[in-house]
Amino acid sequence: MQLAAVTLRKFIQKRVDLLGLRKARWIARDPYANDPPESSCDSEYPYTLGIIKEFWHAHWPYIGACRELGVAYKVLDLSGPDWLTVVERSGCDAFLVWPSVQLSVWKRMFDERLRIMSEDLNCVLFPDYGALWLYESKRRMHYWLEGHGVPHAKTWVFYDLEEALAFADRVDLPIVYKTDLGSGASGVIIFRRRRALKRHIKRCFRKGFTTYRRCRNDKEWSVVLLQEYIADASEWRMIRIGDSFFGYEKAKAGDFHSGSHRWRYGRPPSGLLDLTKSITDENDFLSMDLDIFVAPDGRYLVNELQALFGMGNPYEMCVVDGKRGRMRYAGPGVGWQFEEGSFCQNYLCNLRVRALLQKLDARAACLTGIA
């Protein structure tokens, strides 16, 4: 059955422009696709925000948030050769970003140009460039987690075929293979047979490998990422946007939690909230999702960090006793408190815009104090 499904998927990929169909479907969801690129109403704030256009129009929730909050905005296209001129002449005080990652070349474009904006032009980005650099790259996430001493599943990255094959001969199975770019478990394979693992490694180095969600020519090659398999672990999605925290359990379907589209709600454990706050506080991450494994022995292991993420069930990111809302940290001695309400408008972008406005206010106050 599994082999037949793979064969059918390959047949469809060769004859149907799946990427084009998905792009058209996403653009059709944009309620502002035919609107002018600049806001027309007076702003309630002394700022104009630049909204960086995403190839599939995933930027539209930022437009919705700015309109609902009364913030002036301009939609800017960074994909052209004159992108620097577009940025410098925009007159924007900060920039809201949702990078395109459907093709690796699009991701590289955003990585390169956002780096120049942040590091060389001193533009204020939201999420900040440090968080965006990690976005949708499992190799970068591994290096970052390792470098910062954050607990995570053991991970190995190989750029040499013979070294990877030698590792495959001795590693305990099962083991997990992950593509660098891929969401919803689309690039995740669990190997339980050594021969299959070695065959896949050779394919990655010699022919390259891509997922069903990407263009069949957009392959990753000459590198593999392998990760320890954590049996019987549960997984929580923990989210911080500004000072708001959310969390829910990602229920398992088959071998995977990611992409299962199944959720379990309840008050997020204080330990997970504490870990999320600690990591985001230390690195000034004001828009971050942490997918965290809870191992059978109680260990917390960070599986992914994503500054931006899909929301299959957008209005129930945290539900306690049947009531939706958010968690907030009330300080030492008080701890975490649940606040009932609706906080997920425009796929959490209302909260993102508010967090950026607070950042701009703090920056302006600091500059005024210096002056």
For each residue, the residues with C-beta under 8 A, 3 or more apart:
1: 4 5
2: 5 6
3: 6 7
4: 1 7 8
5: 1 2 8 9
6: 2 3 9 10
7: 3 4 10 11
8: 4 5 11 12
9: 5 6 12 13 212
10: 6 7 13 14
11: 7 8 14 15
12: 8 9 15 16 18
13: 9 10 16 18 212 216
14: 10 11 216
15: 11 12
16: 12 13 21
17: 20 21
18: 12 13 21 22 212
19: 22 23 102 103 214 215
20: 17 23 24
21: 16 17 18 24 25
22: 18 19 25 26 56 102 213
23: 19 20 26 27 55 56 102
24: 20 21 27 28
25: 21 22 28 29
26: 22 23 29 30 56 57 58
27: 23 24 30 33 56 57
28: 24 25
29: 25 26 57 60
30: 26 27 33 57 60
31: 60 64
32: 35 60 63 64
33: 27 30 57 60
34:
35: 32 63
36: 40
37: 74 75 76
38: 73 74 75
39: 43 66 67 71 72 73 74
40: 36
41: 67 70 72
42: 70 72
43: 39 46 47 48 70 71 72
44: 69 70 71
45: 70 71 72 357
46: 43
47: 43 71 72 93 94 357 360
48: 43 72 73 74 91 92 93
49: 62 66 71 72 73 74 92 93 94 95 96 353 356
50: 73 74 75 76 87 90 92 94 95 96
51: 59 62 63 66 73 74 75 76 95 96
52: 59 76 78 95 96 97 98 99
53: 57 59 75 76 77 78 79
54: 57 58 59 98 99 100
55: 23 79 100 102 106
56: 22 23 26 27 100 102
57: 26 27 29 30 33 53 54 60
58: 26 54 61 98 100
59: 51 52 53 54 62 63 75 96 98
60: 29 30 31 32 33 57 63 64
61: 58 64 65 346 347 348 349
62: 49 51 59 65 66 73 96 98 346 349 352 353
63: 32 35 51 59 60 66 67 73 75
64: 31 32 60 61 67 68 345 346 349
65: 61 62 68 69 71 345 346 349 350 352 353
66: 39 49 51 62 63 69 70 71 72 73 353
67: 39 41 63 64 70
68: 64 65 345 346 350
69: 44 65 66 350 353 354 357
70: 41 42 43 44 45 66 67
71: 39 43 44 45 47 49 65 66 353 357
72: 39 41 42 43 45 47 48 49 66
73: 38 39 48 49 50 51 62 63 66 96
74: 37 38 39 48 49 50 51 90 91 92
75: 37 38 50 51 53 59 63
76: 37 50 51 52 53 86 87 90 92 95
77: 53 80 83 86
78: 52 53 83 86 87 109 110 113
79: 53 55 83 109
80: 77 83 86
81:
82: 85 86
83: 77 78 79 80 86 87 113
84: 87 88 116
85: 82 88 89
86: 76 77 78 80 82 83 89 90
87: 50 76 78 83 84 90 92 95 117 121 123
88: 84 85 121
89: 85 86
90: 50 74 76 86 87
91: 48 74
92: 48 49 50 74 76 87 95
93: 47 48 49 124 360
94: 47 49 50 123 124 125 126 356 359 360
95: 49 50 51 52 76 87 92 117 123 124 125 126
96: 49 50 51 52 59 62 73 126 349 352 353 356
97: 52 110 114 125 126 127 132
98: 52 54 58 59 62 308
99: 52 54 106 107 110 111 114 132 135 136 308
100: 54 55 56 58 103 106 107 109 110
101: 106 107 110 135 136 181
102: 19 22 23 55 56 106 213 214
103: 19 100 106 107 214 215 218
104: 107 108 181 214 218 220
105: 108 109 218
106: 55 99 100 101 102 103 109 110
107: 99 100 101 103 104 110 111 136 137 181
108: 104 105 111 112
109: 78 79 100 105 106 112 113
110: 78 97 99 100 101 106 107 113 114 132
111: 99 107 108 114 115 132 133
112: 108 109 115 116
113: 78 83 109 110 116 117
114: 97 99 110 111 117 118 125 129 132
115: 111 112 118 119 120 129 133
116: 84 112 113 119 120 121
117: 87 95 113 114 120 121 123 125 129
118: 114 115 121 122 123 125 128 129
119: 115 116 122 129
120: 115 116 117
121: 87 88 116 117 118
122: 118 119
123: 87 94 95 117 118
124: 93 94 95 356 359 360 363
125: 94 95 97 114 117 118 128 129 132
126: 94 95 96 97 286 287 352 355 356 359
127: 97 131 132 135 285 286 287 288 307 308 352
128: 118 125 131 132 284 285 286
129: 114 115 117 118 119 125 132 133
130: 133 134 283 284 285
131: 127 128 134 135 283 285 287 288 305 307
132: 97 99 110 111 114 125 127 128 129 135 307
133: 111 115 129 130 137 140
134: 130 131 137 140 141 144 305 306 307
135: 99 101 127 131 132 306 307 308
136: 99 101 107 181 183 306
137: 107 133 134 140 141 180 181
138: 141 142 178 179 180 181 182 225 304
139: 142 143 157 180 223 225
140: 133 134 137 143 144
141: 134 137 138 144 145 304 305
142: 138 139 145 146 152 155 157 225
143: 139 140 146 147
144: 134 140 141 147 148 150 305
145: 141 142 148 150 152 302 305
146: 142 143 149 152 155
147: 143 144
148: 144 145 279 282 283
149: 146
150: 144 145 279 302
151: 299 300 301 302
152: 142 145 146 155 301 302 303
153: 227 228 230 293 301 303
154: 227 228
155: 142 146 152 225 226 227 228
156: 167 225 226 227
157: 139 142 223 224 225 226
158: 161 163 164 167 201 223 224 226
159: 222 223
160: 163 164
161: 158 164 165 201 202 205 206
162: 165 166
163: 158 160 166 167
164: 158 160 161 167 168 201 205 224 226
165: 161 162 168 169 198 201 202
166: 162 163 169 170
167: 156 158 163 164 170 171 226
168: 164 165 171 194 197 198 201
169: 165 166 194 198
170: 166 167
171: 167 168 175 226
172: 175
173: 191 192 193 194 197 229
174: 190 191 192 229
175: 171 172 190 191 197 226 227 228 229
176: 188 189 190 191 226 227 228 229
177: 188 189 190 191 197 200 224 225 226 227
178: 138 182 187 188 189 225 226 227
179: 138 182 186 187 188 209 210 211 220 225
180: 137 138 139 187 220 223 225
181: 101 104 107 136 137 138 187 214 220
182: 138 178 179 185 186 187 188 211 213 214
183: 136 186 213 258 259 310
184: 213 258 259 310
185: 182 188 256 257 258 259 260
186: 179 182 183 211 212 213 259
187: 178 179 180 181 182 211
188: 176 177 178 179 182 185 256 258
189: 176 177 178 200
190: 174 175 176 177 229 255
191: 173 174 175 176 177 194 196 197 200
192: 173 174 196
193: 173 196 197
194: 168 169 173 191 197 198
195: 198 199
196: 191 192 193 199 200
197: 168 173 175 177 191 193 194 200 201
198: 165 168 169 194 195 201 202
199: 195 196 202 203
200: 177 189 191 196 197 203 204 209
201: 158 161 164 165 168 197 198 204 205 224
202: 161 165 198 199 205 206
203: 199 200 206 207 208 209
204: 200 201 207 208 209 220 221 222 223 224
205: 161 164 201 202 221 222 223 224
206: 161 202 203 221
207: 203 204 219 221
208: 203 204 219 220 221 222
209: 179 200 203 204 219 220 221
210: 179 214 215 216 217 218 219 220
211: 179 182 186 187 214
212: 9 13 18 186
213: 22 102 182 183 184 186
214: 19 102 103 104 181 182 210 211 218
215: 19 103 210 218
216: 13 14 210 219
217: 210
218: 103 104 105 210 214 215
219: 207 208 209 210 216
220: 104 179 180 181 204 208 209 210 223
221: 204 205 206 207 208 209
222: 159 204 205 208
223: 139 157 158 159 180 204 205 220
224: 157 158 164 177 201 204 205
225: 138 139 142 155 156 157 177 178 179 180
226: 155 156 157 158 164 167 171 175 176 177 178
227: 153 154 155 156 175 176 177 178
228: 153 154 155 175 176
229: 173 174 175 176 190
230: 153 233 293 295 301
231: 296
232: 296
233: 230 293 294 295 296 301
234: 249 252 257 293 294
235: 249 250 252 257 258 291 292 293 294 303
236: 247 248 249 250 268 269 272 291 292 294
237: 247 248 249 250 289 290 291 292 309
238: 245 246 247 268 272 273 275 276 289 290 291 292
239: 245 246 247 276 288 289 290 309 317 348
240: 244 245 246 276 277 280 285 286 287 288 290
241: 244 246 286 287 348 351 352 355
242: 286 287 351 352 354 355 358
243: 328 329 355
244: 240 241 326 327 328 343 351
245: 238 239 240 268 273 276 277 318 326 327 328 329 336
246: 238 239 240 241 268 317 318 326 327 343 344
247: 236 237 238 239 268 272 273 276 317 318 327
248: 236 237 263 264 265 266 268 316 317 318 319
249: 234 235 236 237 263 264 265 266
250: 235 236 237 257 258 260 262 263 291
251: 257 260 262 263 264
252: 234 235 255 256 257 260 262
253: 256 257 259 260 261 262
254: 260
255: 190 252
256: 185 188 252 253 259 260
257: 185 234 235 250 251 252 253 260 291
258: 183 184 185 188 235 250 291 304
259: 183 184 185 186 253 256
260: 185 250 251 252 253 254 256 257
261: 253 312
262: 250 251 252 253
263: 248 249 250 251 313 316
264: 248 249 251
265: 248 249 316 318 319 320
266: 248 249 319 320
267: 320 321 327 338
268: 236 238 245 246 247 248 272 273 318 327
269: 236 272 273
270: 273 274 335 336
271: 274 275 300
272: 236 238 247 268 269 275 276 292 294 300
273: 238 245 247 268 269 270 276 277 327 329 336
274: 270 271 277 278
275: 238 271 272 278 279 290 292 300 302
276: 238 239 240 245 247 272 273 279 280 288 290 292
277: 240 245 273 274 280 281 329
278: 274 275 281 282
279: 148 150 275 276 282 283 285 288 290 302
280: 240 276 277 283 284 285 286 288 290
281: 277 278 284
282: 148 278 279
283: 130 131 148 279 280
284: 128 130 280 281
285: 127 128 130 131 240 279 280 288 307
286: 126 127 128 240 241 242 280 355 359
287: 126 127 131 240 241 242 307 308 352 355
288: 127 131 239 240 276 279 280 285 305 306 307
289: 237 238 239 304 305 306 307 308 309
290: 237 238 239 240 275 276 279 280 302 304 305
291: 235 236 237 238 250 257 258 302 303 304 306
292: 235 236 237 238 272 275 276 300 301 302 303
293: 153 230 233 234 235 300 301 302 303
294: 233 234 235 236 272 298 299 300
295: 230 233 298 299 300 301
296: 231 232 233
297:
298: 294 295
299: 151 294 295
300: 151 271 272 275 292 293 294 295
301: 151 152 153 230 233 292 293 295
302: 145 150 151 152 275 279 290 291 292 293 305
303: 152 153 235 291 292 293
304: 138 141 258 289 290 291
305: 131 134 141 144 145 288 289 290 302
306: 134 135 136 288 289 291 309
307: 127 131 132 134 135 285 287 288 289
308: 98 99 127 135 287 289
309: 237 239 289 306
310: 183 184
311: 314 317 344 347 348
312: 261
313: 263 316 317
314: 311 317 344 347 348
315: 324 342 344
316: 248 263 265 313 319 324 344
317: 239 246 247 248 311 313 314 324 326 343 344 348
318: 245 246 247 248 265 268 324 325 326 327 338
319: 248 265 266 316 322 323 324 325
320: 265 266 267 323 325 338
321: 267
322: 319
323: 319 320 338 340
324: 315 316 317 318 319 340 341 342
325: 318 319 320 338 339 340 341 343
326: 244 245 246 317 318 338 339 341 343
327: 244 245 246 247 267 268 273 318 336 337 338 339
328: 243 244 245 336 337 339
329: 243 245 273 277 335 336 337
330: 334 335 336 337
331: 334
332:
333:
334: 330 331 337
335: 270 329 330
336: 245 270 273 327 328 329 330
337: 327 328 329 330 334
338: 267 318 320 323 325 326 327
339: 325 326 327 328
340: 323 324 325
341: 324 325 326
342: 315 324 345
343: 244 246 317 325 326 348 350 351
344: 246 311 314 315 316 317 347 348 351
345: 64 65 68 342 348 349 350
346: 61 62 64 65 68 349 350
347: 61 311 314 344
348: 61 239 241 311 314 317 343 344 345 351 352
349: 61 62 64 65 96 345 346 352 353
350: 65 68 69 343 345 346 353 354
351: 241 242 244 343 344 348 354 355
352: 62 65 96 126 127 241 242 287 348 349 355 356
353: 49 62 65 66 69 71 96 349 350 356 357
354: 69 242 350 351 357 358
355: 126 241 242 243 286 287 351 352 358 359
356: 49 94 96 124 126 352 353 359 360
357: 45 47 69 71 353 354 360 361
358: 242 354 355 361 362
359: 94 124 126 286 355 356 362 363
360: 47 93 94 124 356 357 363 364
361: 357 358 364 365
362: 358 359 365 366
363: 124 359 360 366 367
364: 360 361 367 368
365: 361 362 368 369
366: 362 363 369 370
367: 363 364 370 371
368: 364 365 371
369: 365 366
370: 366 367
371: 367 368
